[in-house]
């Protein structure tokens, strides 16, 4: 792994291949080879090594989540969904996996299910602003402004109790201001409840 991190992935692959000769079913070696191939852009080879690690008995949510990412990147939405489901069965506390599952479901047209996974990602990590942006996009496209208002209120509640001053790359106060402003516009322009907009 150090060779790969040092920008020498070919050498790292050679060393891992030699180690696999001595320990052919070593799950850690297989996972590391999968990571290196994924970093090199060889998604199919990475998938092969992850599958070998699974065959070797790994029960890592990270492995299944990474397989989901690779499959999604290859346009294999059904496979990606299946791997994300398994990852979430093993560890339902992974916000990134909920987000990725939401993205796949959204692309497949399952907007409500996608929004539920984006909400779960935010429940686990309120700083995951991209998940909120996806919810906003889905509900705005559906013109479900009452649900959009609820989503904004829920997000404001999450961030009010969020302990850090930074939300992603932004200051928490700036994000809160933007959310309150957008909520006011929803009341004024979408729900036509002008007194609440003030």
C-alpha positions, 0 to 999 in steps of 0.5 A: 500500500505504501508503494501505491501511495508513493505513486508506484502502483505497478510495483505495489501490484507486483509485490501483492501478486507475489504475496498472493502466491504464498497466501492465495486466499488472503482477504487483505491482500485481495482488498488492497489489490482491488483498491490499487486497481480502482485507483489506477482506473481499472474498475473491472480488475478492481471488481474481480479482486473485491469479488475474490475477497468476498469469496474468501469470506470478507464481511466488510461493508466498505468492500461492498460499498466500494463494489457499489461505487465501481458498478455505478461508475460502469453504469451497472445500477442494479449491481450497484444497488445490490452491493449497497444493500449488502453494505447497509445490511452489514453497517447501516451507519455509513452515511456515504453508502446511504448517499450512494444508494440514494444516487443510484435509486434517483438515477433509476427513477425511484425518487422517494426511496432515493430521498429516504436514503439522502435523509438517512445520510443527513441523519448520520452526518448533518454536514453532508450538504450534497445529500440535502441538495439532492432532496431539494432537487427531487422535491422541487422537481415533483413540486411537493413544496409542503415536503420541501418545507418539512425537509428545510425545517428538518435540516435547520433542526439538524444543523442547529444542534450540530456541534461543529462550526464548519459544515463541509467547507462552509461556515455553519452560520452561512449555511443556516442563513442560506437555509432560512432564506430559501425557506422564506422563499418557499413560504412566499413563492411556493406555498403562498404563506407570506406571513410565515416568510417574514 
